[in-house]
Amino acid sequence: MSKQANLHKLIEPIVTSMGYELVGVEYLSQGRHSILRIYIDKTGGVNVDDCSSVSGQVSAMLDVEDPIHGEYSLEISSPGLDRPLFTLAHFEQFSGQKCQVRMKIPIEGQRKFTGTIKSISDDKVELEFDEKSVFLPIDMVDKANLVPEF
């Protein structure tokens, strides 16, 4: 199990028991400047007090479980307008909306795609851009975010 998957498994029960959705977990290993970023949401959105409450509970659990060795910063955040997409369910939820995707390895010669989420099937996301489509395997997605349109 990957470090992010392990952290997600530890954090999810706490966040959901507090009445929030755990949107996703990012762990950015950068030596002494590592970051554990946790995205939470709820109906009507989250505010600073929500983030603070979750931070206190998650921080206490992390102190006991100690899943990350060394120093790191804990950040609790709302998904924001450029909401990160972590799972196929997230892509399905925002089908028809524009997103940016960065792949772990090149697909059809490129790693970065911006387009409209068209469909989800067989662990792949269909992204439409420039009047063509590409199917991106979810397990090869490095990072994905919605593109806010005003």
N, C-alpha and C positions, 0 to 999 in steps of 0.2 A: 504494500500500500504506500502511495506517495506521501510525502510530508503534508501537502495541502489536503489530501483526502483524510489523513489521520487527524489533522487539526479540525477539519470540517466535522468529523465524527464526534470529536470531543466537545466542540462549541455548540453544535446544533441543538442538543437537548436544553441547554441553558437559555439560548435565545428564544426558542419556541415556547418554553415554559413561562417566559416573561411576556408572551403575547406578540412576538415579532416574527417576521419571516427572515430566515437566514438566506440572503440572496447569494452570497459567496464568500470565499476566503482566499486571500492572496498572501503568499509568503515570499518576500523578496529578500534573498540572502545576499547581503552586501557587507560581510564582515561585521565590524562594530556598529554599522549603520543599517542593520537589517530591519525590515518592517513587516509586521503582521497586520494586515488590513482586513477588517471584517465589515461587510456590507449588510445592513439590516433595513427592513422596510415594514410598514404596516399600513392599513387603510387610512388614508388621509395624510400619509407621509410621516417622517420622523423629524424630531427637533433635537437641539443640543442636549436637553435633559434626558431624552431617550438614549442618546449615544452615551452619555455619562453613566446612566444606570446600567446599561449593558457592559460598559467598560469595567465597572466595579466588580460585577459578577464574574465576567470572563477572566479578569485579571486574577481574582482569588483562585479560580480553578487552575489557571496556568501556573500559579505559584506552587500549588499542591502537586499537580501532575508533571510539571516541568518537561513538556514535550519539545521545547526548543532550548538547546544548550547555547550559552553565550548571551550577549546583549542584543536587544531588539526594541523597537518602539511599537506599541500597540495603538492602532488607529481604528476607531469605530466610525462608520460613515453611512450616510444614506446613499442609495444608488445614483441619485442625481439625474439630470436630464440626459447625460451621456451614459446611461445605465450599462454596467457590464453584463455580458451574457455568458453564463458559465455552462449551461446544460442545454440539451435538445429542447426541454420543456420551456426554457427561456426564449429560444428562437421561435418556438411554436406560438408562445404567448404574444410575441411581437411580430408575427407574420404580417407582411405587407408594409413594414416600416424599414427605413434605411439604416444600415449598419456598416461599421468598418470591422474587418477581420484581418488579423495577422496570423499566418500559419507557421508552424514549427519548421516545416520544410516546404520548398516551392511546389505549387500545383500549377500545371500548365505554364511553367517558367516564371511564376511570380509568387511572392509571399504575402503581399498586401492587396486586399480587395475592398472596395466600397460599392455597395449596391443594395437592392431591395430583397428582403427575405421572402422567397416565393413559396417554398415547401420544405418539409422535413420528412425524410424516409430512409430507412435502412441505416441509421446512424450517420446520415449525411444531411447537410443543409444546402438547399439550392438557393444560390444568390444570383440575382439578375442585375446586369449592368451593361451599358452600351448595346442594348438589344441582343445580348447573348446571356447564356446561363453557365454557371460552373457549380459542380457538386463538391462540397468541402466536407471531408470526414471530420466528425466532431472530435475524435481523439487526436487529430493533428492541429486543432485550433490552439494557438498560443494565447491569443487575447482577442476579445470581441466586445464592441461597444455600440450602442445605438448612436445614431447621428441625429442630434436635435434639429428639427426643422421649425423655423419661425415664420 
